[in-house]
Amino acid sequence: MSSIRLFVLGSLAERGPMHGHALRLLAVEEHIDMWADVAASAIYAAMKRLDADGLIRGVRTEREGNYPERQVYDLTEHGLAALDRIRRESLDHIVMRPDPVDLALARLDEASIAEVRATVEHRVAGLQERLDYEQAHTAEIARHLTAMEKQIMRHPIHRIRGEIAWHQELLEALPELIADEKSRKGLTP
């Protein structure tokens, strides 16, 4: 599944033929990088790949004022089918990427064991800052959002709350976990 393909194909399906600059502006306007795995800077390269794959095709060129000519793209039949498939896959599959913190915790050395509590507390503070930001940002832009977009903006808030809960559980268990790690590594408690 490709989020950027879903964004480009879905935008063309919803709004009709567009050039890359218009898609980039749409991504910026929707703050897509804040709630989806899409960077506005990657749109042109994605469009080039989609064109090469036969999912979009150039339908005309446009020129506004002194700006350069821009190629306007539209979906092909294969693009519509791909959009349908990508949407279904995105809705059907749950994506939870592994967090490198898990591997780091599993591979603690003696110095890291001594600092793990402060590190985890620092992570909790960072997560709380991010949660506060997400909540404030969502409240700030709420009047511009559809009901679905408001719900979507709550998704990362709930994920961050889950992360905070897991980190707090880890902090509570740390004395026992650290003692076990020290014992396993032959270090004095």
SVG drawing of the C-alpha trace seen along z (x, -y; Angstrom):
<svg xmlns="http://www.w3.org/2000/svg" viewBox="-19 -37 47 51">
<polyline fill="none" stroke="black" stroke-width="0.4" points="0.0,0.0 1.2,-3.4 -0.2,-6.5 1.1,-8.8 -0.5,-6.8 -3.8,-6.9 -3.5,-10.6 -2.7,-11.4 -5.2,-9.0 -7.9,-9.8 -7.4,-13.6 -7.7,-13.2 -10.8,-11.1 -12.4,-13.6 -11.3,-16.8 -10.7,-15.9 -7.6,-16.6 -4.8,-18.5 -1.2,-19.3 1.5,-18.5 1.7,-21.9 -2.0,-21.9 -1.7,-18.5 1.2,-19.8 -0.7,-22.9 -3.7,-20.6 -1.3,-18.5 0.0,-21.6 -3.5,-23.0 -4.7,-19.8 -1.6,-19.5 -1.4,-15.9 2.1,-15.4 0.6,-15.8 -1.9,-13.0 -0.8,-10.7 2.4,-9.1 2.7,-11.6 5.2,-14.4 4.1,-17.1 7.7,-17.2 7.3,-13.6 4.2,-14.3 6.1,-15.1 8.1,-11.9 5.0,-9.9 3.1,-11.4 6.0,-10.4 5.8,-6.8 2.0,-6.7 2.3,-8.0 4.9,-5.4 2.7,-2.7 -0.2,-3.8 -2.4,-4.8 -2.5,-8.5 -2.0,-10.2 -1.3,-13.7 -4.5,-15.2 -3.3,-18.8 -0.8,-21.5 -1.8,-24.7 0.0,-28.0 -1.0,-30.7 0.6,-34.1 4.4,-34.0 4.4,-30.5 5.9,-27.7 3.6,-25.3 2.3,-22.5 1.2,-19.1 -2.4,-18.3 -3.0,-14.6 -6.1,-12.6 -6.8,-9.0 -6.8,-6.1 -9.1,-3.1 -6.2,-1.2 -5.8,-4.2 -9.4,-4.0 -9.0,-0.2 -5.8,-0.8 -7.4,-3.5 -10.2,-1.1 -7.7,1.7 -5.5,-0.6 -8.5,-2.0 -9.8,1.5 -6.3,2.6 -5.8,-0.5 -9.2,0.0 -8.7,3.8 -5.1,3.9 -4.0,2.7 -0.6,1.0 1.4,0.9 5.0,0.3 7.6,1.6 9.1,-1.1 12.9,-1.0 12.5,-1.6 11.6,2.0 14.8,3.3 16.8,0.7 15.2,1.9 16.0,5.5 19.6,4.7 20.5,2.5 24.1,2.3 25.2,1.5 25.3,-2.3 21.9,-2.2 20.4,-0.2 21.5,-2.9 19.8,-5.6 16.7,-3.8 14.3,-5.4 15.4,-8.9 15.2,-8.0 11.7,-6.6 10.5,-9.6 11.9,-11.9 10.0,-9.9 6.8,-10.3 7.3,-14.0 7.9,-14.2 4.8,-12.1 2.8,-14.4 4.0,-17.5 3.0,-15.8 -0.4,-14.9 -0.9,-18.5 0.1,-19.8 -2.2,-17.4 -5.2,-18.3 -4.6,-22.0 -4.0,-21.8 -7.1,-19.8 -9.2,-22.3 -7.6,-25.2 -8.5,-23.8 -11.8,-22.0 -14.0,-24.6 -12.3,-23.9 -12.7,-20.1 -15.4,-17.8 -16.9,-15.4 -14.8,-12.6 -11.6,-14.7 -12.3,-15.5 -12.5,-11.8 -9.3,-11.2 -7.5,-13.8 -8.5,-11.9 -6.7,-8.8 -3.2,-10.0 -4.4,-11.4 -5.6,-8.0 -2.4,-6.4 -0.3,-8.8 -2.4,-8.2 -1.8,-4.4 2.0,-5.1 1.9,-7.1 0.0,-4.4 2.5,-1.8 5.4,-3.9 3.9,-4.5 3.3,-0.8 7.0,-0.3 8.1,-2.9 6.1,-1.0 7.7,2.3 11.2,0.9 12.6,1.9 11.8,5.6 12.9,5.4 16.2,3.7 17.0,6.3 16.2,9.1 18.5,7.5 21.3,7.0 21.0,10.6 20.9,11.9 24.0,10.0 25.9,10.8 25.9,7.3 25.6,6.4 22.1,5.0"/>
</svg>
